[in-house]
Amino acid sequence: MRKLLVIMATFGAIAWSGAALAVVDESTVTVTNNGKELDGATVSLKTSEGKTATVRPKRPMNPKRPTTARVGKHGKITLVRREKDRQSDQIIVVTVTTKDGVTLPPVYTTANRLMSSATFDMATSGGGPIIAWPGISTTVANNWTGPYVTLFATWNSESANTSEYLLDTDVQTNAIRGSNSAFGGGAGAGYTIPCGLGICGGEIEGDIFGNAFNGQNFGAAKVGIEPHGKVTAELVGGLPWDWMNQANQTIYGLWYGKGGFSEVDVNVYPLSSSADNKWVPAWTVAGGVAVRQDGWPITGFAEVDFTRTANINDQNGAFGYNSRLSLWQIKAGVLVPLGSFIASDIRLKRDIRQVDRLPNGLALYRYCYLWSDTVYVGVMAQEVAQVFPDAVAHGADGYLRVDYVRLGLKLETWDEWKSESQSH
């Protein structure tokens, strides 16, 4: 049966302090179900962790445990909040039990909304509530955190400088420069976490270069460096952004930079026809942009990398050789998340309805994020924290995130979830 739970909160009084509106510490709440007042029902107010809420019934059923009160005539109940709690908001779980003993699905709201003059409706269609939430910054929508792998193609522009000198005197006798370009590719893996206003983390990446020789003939022999590939370990930092396209879809982006230590596999030709293969140290810096459309699990990215090796020293007879490789790369590819701390705080969601309950006790909800009209099916971080605390992370922005992979779940759109449910 479709039910409708409506809670209407109105001020008992409003006071003015200068030019600012000051909220008093008492409000009258009317509780209805399917348009009918719930006289004689009981209302329980607790935090999402099961503790006593800062907003309490004025006349609790048990003064020693002031969490539950009986609804009076015309479905009205009076709520109070201490003055010192005015400035701190709090997530509150409202549970209503009718006088017939029917417990309605819990409603997630905040202390400030209960104590405000706003009127809001909550429908329990499908076994869960619908909640309207105030706006919050969209930057938390950019979920770029967690483990990932990348696959990419590259265009490489390589240049090598080789100096020849006499070993006995260190006098330079010749300088040779060679350059070439070729296509290549590679793959990488990384892990990022929320960090300040953006993300930070680490990455390891492997590149394979095309068959290109850097250097030139010197007399009858080859001189220079021939790179084959590199392995790079680097730190990553990024700043998220988003915008709405003409199709009313949210496009999420991330400007990022990274840099670190590389080992480059090269063949060195010190005035001989045979190559001397070496791994040489190098440093790498890079910058780029990653883009993802709302609801898509795969991210596209493009970046520019610059790598420079340390000096490579070799010798042949009375001559020594000092070479250095510089490498510019343009990369384009895809990023696939393996798991992710997804923004799952109930304060970031609206239109919440419970649609299922999992064997591990967690409820599944359908909802929209505050910044998007796309409907998802997932969990609530506050509930997960009570059962699987290791799967919840506190972001630097103050909101909770859930590692869906650790829970054995994936965040799906409503259509995806319905399609899978019907196929089972």
N, C-alpha and C positions, 0 to 999 in steps of 0.2 A: 504494500500500500504506500502510495506516495504521501510523504509527510512534509509538513512545513513548520519549522521552528523559527519563530520570530522573536528577537530580543530587541526591545526599544529602550534605550537609556536616555533619561532626561535629567537635567540639572535640578537639584533641590533648591539651589540658589546660585547666582552669579555675582561676583564682586569685581569692582574695577580698582586697579592700583595704578595711578597715573594714567598712561596711555595703553597699558598692557592689560589684557584680559586674564584674570586669575581664576583658576579652577578651584572650587570648594571641594570638600572632602566627603560629599554624600551625593548619591544619585538614586533615582527610582527606576527600576527595571521592570518592564512588563514582559512576561513570558507567555507566548501563545504557540499552539500546535495546530497546524492546518486551519488557521484562522480562529481557533477557539482558545479562550483564556484557560490557562492551566491552574485553576484554583486547587490548592492542596498538593501540588507537585513539590518535589524537593529539588534544590539546586546545590551542586557541590562545586566549589572553586578551589582549584589546586594549580600549582605550577606544572610545567611539562615534566619536571623531575619528580612529581608526586608530593611536593612540599606545600606548606600553607602559603597561599597567595597573599600579596600585599593588599589586594582588594578582598574584603571579607563581608559576609552578611552582617547586617547590623544586629540582628537577633538570631544567633546561631542555635541550632538544635542542641548542641553540646558546647557550653562556654569553654570547656577545657580543650576542645578540639574544634576551633571556630572555622570549619570548612564548609559545613552544610547547613542549610536553612530551609524552612517550609515556605512555599509561596502562599501569600495571603489572598484576600478577596480581590477579584478582578485581575488575578494573575500577577500581582505586583509584589516585588521584593525590594528592600532597601539595602544598598551596598555602601560601605564606608571605606575610607583610606586615610591612614595617618598623614599628617601634614608633611612629615619628613620624607615620605615616600612619593611626594608629588612629582619630583624631578626624575625619578627612575621608572622607566617603563618596564614591563615584565610580560612574558608570554603566559597566558592563563588558559587552562583547560576547563570549560564549563560543561558539566554533566547534568542533564535533567532526567529525573525519573517521575513519571506520572503517578497519580494516586492509585492507579490500577497496577502499579509495579512494573510498567514498561520503561526500560532505560533507553533513551534516545542516544544516537551516536554522539560522541563528544564534539564540542565546538572549540576550536582554537581561536583565541582572540588576544587582545593586549589590555593591560590595566588602563591605559589612557583611553582606549575606545570605550571600555565599560563606564569610565567616569566622565565621558564626554557627552555632549548633547546630540551626537549623531544618532540616526536611526538606521539600522542595518538588518537585512534579512539573511537567514541561513536555511537552505533547503537540505533535507536529508534524503533526497532521491538517490537510490543506489546504495544506501547504507552509510552515507558520510555527508559532512556539511559542506556548504558553499560559503566562502568568507570573502568579503571585499576588504582589501588592504590599502593603506595609503602608499603613495609613490616613494620609491627608493632608487638611488643612483643605479643606472644600468651597467656600470662598469663591472659589477659582480656577475653579470651574465656571461662574461667572457671566461669560459671554463677552459683554460689552457694548462691545467695542472694535472699531474699524474704521470705514469710511464707511457712512453710512445716509441714508435719506430718510424723511420723515414726511408724513402726510396726516391732517388733523384737521378737526373741526367745533368751533365756538365759540358760547358764549352771552356776549354783551357787555353790560355795564352801564356806561353812559357818563354823565359829568356834566361840565358846563362852567361856569366862573365868569367873568363879564365885568364889568369895571369901566369906567364912563364918567367922564371927567374933562375939565376945561377946559384946552386946550393952553397958554394964557397963564399960568395960575396953578397948574396941576397939582392943583387942588382937585377931589376926587371928587364927582360930582353924582348918580351912581346906581350901583347894583350889581344885576346880574341873574344868576340861577342857573337853569340848565335841566338836565334829565336825561332819559334814555330808555334802553331796552334793545332789543336785536335779536339775531338769530342771524347767524352768519357762518361763515367757514371759512378754510383756508389750507394751506400746505405748507412744508416746510423740508428742509434738508440739513445734515449735520454729520459730524464725525470725532472719535472718542475713542480714547485709548490707556490702557494700565495706568498707574496713578498712585498710589503708596503702597498703602494697603489697598483702594482703589477705582479709579475711572476719572476722567479729566479730558480736556477737549477743547474744541472750539469748534463753533458752529452759526450758520447764517443762516436766517432764517425770514420768510415773507411772509404777511400776514393781509389778508383782505377783510372789511369790516364790512357789516352789513345797512343798509338805507336808513333811517337814523334821524337826525332833526335834534336837535341839542343847543342849547338856548337857548329864547327865547320872544319873542313880539312886544313891541316897545317903541314905543308909538304905532302908526304905520301901517307900520312896517318891522320886519325881522328883525334880531335881535342874537344873536351866539353863534358856535359852531363846529360844523361838520358834518364828522365824520371819515369817510373812505372806506376807509382801509387803512393798514398800517404795514409797514416792513421793519426787522428787528432782527438785529444781530450780537451774539452773546453768548458768554460762557465757561460751560462746563458742568462740574459735578463731581458724583460720585455714589458711594454706598456700597451694595454688593451684599448680598443675603441669599437664603436659600432655605429651603423646607420641603417635607415629604412629605405629599401628600394621602391621602385614604382609599383611593384606587385605586392606591396605591403608586407614584404618579408624582411626580417632583420638579417643584416650581414655583419658578422663579427670579424674583427681584424686584430692583429697584434704586430706592432712595430717591435723588432727585437735586434739585439746585438749580442755578439759572442766573441770569445777569444781564448786562446790557450796554447798548449804545447803540441807539436806534431813531430812525427818521425816520417821521413820521406825515403822511399826506396829508389835508389838511383844506380845507374851504371856510369862509372867514371872512366874516361878514355885519356890517360896521360901519355900522349904521344905513342900510342901503340894500337894495334888492331884488335887486341883482346880487351874485354871490358872487366873492370874491377867493380863488383857489385857491393853496395854499402847501404846501410840505413843511417841517415844523418839527421841530427836534430834541427828543428825549425820552430818558428812561431807563426801563428795564424790569427787574423782578426776578420770578422765578418759582420754584415748587417743585412737585414731583409724584412720582408713582410709576409705574414701568414693570414689567410682569409678562409672563412667558413660560413656557409649559409645556415640559418636557423633550422635545426632538425637534422642536419647532415653530420654523420660521424667522422667523415674524412676531411682533412684540411689541405688546401693547396698552398704552396709557398714558393717564393723566389728570393734569392739572396746573392750577394757578391762577396767573395772571399779573396783575401790576399795572404799568401804564404811566402816567407823568405827563409832559406836554410842558413845554417851557420857555414863558416868557411870550410871547404873540403880540401884537405891537403894531400898531395900525392907527389911522387917523384919518378923520374926515368933517367937513369944514368946521372949525368952532372946537372940535370935540370930538375927544378921543383915546379909544382903547379898548384895554384890556389884558385879554387872555383867556388862560385855561389850561384844558387838558383833562385829566381823570383817567379812567382806563379800567380796569375789572376784567374779566377774561376767565376763563371756565372752559372748558378744552379737553379733548377726548377724541378719540383717534385711534389710528393704527397706525404702527409703526416697522418699516421693511423694510431689513435690512442689504444693502449692495451688495458688500461684501467684508469680511473680518474676520480679525484675528489671533486664531485659535482656539487655546485651550490644547491643545498637542499634544505636550508633553513626555512621554517614555515613563515617567517616574517617576510620572505621574498616571494611568496606565492599567493594566489588569489583563486577564487572559484574552486575550492577544494571539495572533492567528494570521495569518500571511501568506496572502492570498487571490489576489493578482495582482501583476504587475510591469508598470509603465508603460513606454512607448517611451523616455521620458527617463531611465530607469534607476531611478527611485524605486519602492519596493515599496508596495503597498496592504495594509493590515492590517484585520482585524476585531478589535474590542476593546470593553471597557466602561471607563468612567471609575470611579475608586475610589468615588465617591459615588453611583453610579447603576447600575441593572441594564439600562439601554437599551444595545443593541449597535450600535456605529457602524462605519463603514468609512472609513478615512482614512490619513494618513501619519504618520510619526514625525519630530518636529522635529529630533532629533539627526542623522537621515539627510538631511533636507532641507538642514540647515546646511552639509553637505559639498558639495552640488551647486548649491543656489540660496541662498546666504547672505543675499541681499537680501530673501528671503521669510520670514525668521525674525527675531523680535524677542524681546529679553530683558525679561520682566516684572519689575516691582519686587518681586514675591514670590519671585523666584529661578528661576521656571520659564519654559520656552521656549514661544513661540506662533508659529503659522504663518499666513501670509496665503494662504488657499486660492484667492482670486481671482487673485492673481499667478501661481499655479501652473496656472491654468485648471481648477481642480477645485472640488468642493463637498463639504462634510461631509454624509454620508448615513447613515441608519440601515441596518442589515443588510437589512431587508426591502425598502427602497427600492433598494438596490444590486442585490439579487438580481433584483428586478422589471425594472430597466433592463438588466441583463446578459442576461436571458432574451429581452427584446424585440429585442436586437440580433442 
